[in-house]
Amino acid sequence: RSLQFLYFIVELLQLPLKKEMVKASRTTKKPDSEIRYSGKQLKKGSGWVPSVKEMAVVKHDIYASCEKKRKMLSWVKCPKFILDPLIDRVMKMVNAGPNDHFVDAGCGVGNVVAHVATRFGCKCTGIELVGCNLDVAIEAERKFAAYRSEHKLPQPNVTYLEGDIRTHLPSLSDTIDILWCTNLLFPIDVNAFLLGQLYRLRPGSRVLIMTDLVPDRQNVGATKYFEKTTFQWGPGDVEWTDQPGDMIVYVRTDIPYER
């Protein structure tokens, strides 16, 4: 009995040390499910996709590593970039998913396309007028595809088309589920063309733009073809301003278009 009592006393004395050892092992052990990308830890598991913050890190590093560069300034400072939190919020709002065909009319270097393909698994088509920007988009997409493959993410079809949206949109209208268009600087005639294309979209198609093409007071008859929602973006959503602005979401109704 005295020997058992001695063992008991020894165990009590060692208990604080064991607790510290367990605590240390918990803090220093790295889960097998973690992977490294650009010096940062990104968690990976079943159904895993990179978070919005992780996506921003991946995107930054991929564009920085591209041999070809954007025409206007550097990609970080370019005033036309829409940032990942806004892209993600809008895509969730319109329930984007792997069964959708996402088209970015005026895609630049493919910033939005990369996010939508990687985070939401949509089939994507980007249309860009400026050839050097499209070169960056194509080079970056090869790297994004490699990233998706490495991390066992879905590998949706991503296509880039060079030229005016007035050339390419008519042939795509029957296949579009989500149309994204940052049309703040579009000429009047291009916006007029764009409105004409919206009428031809399939019922249920979603349109995301920044200049309202169907103002309620100016074109009352046109609103029957669309369900419209307007919400504001603010600081941290776009690079070119900290001031709030509007994002307009149209959903095409099932009313056939009548000229």
Disulfide bonds with the S-S distance in Angstrom:
none
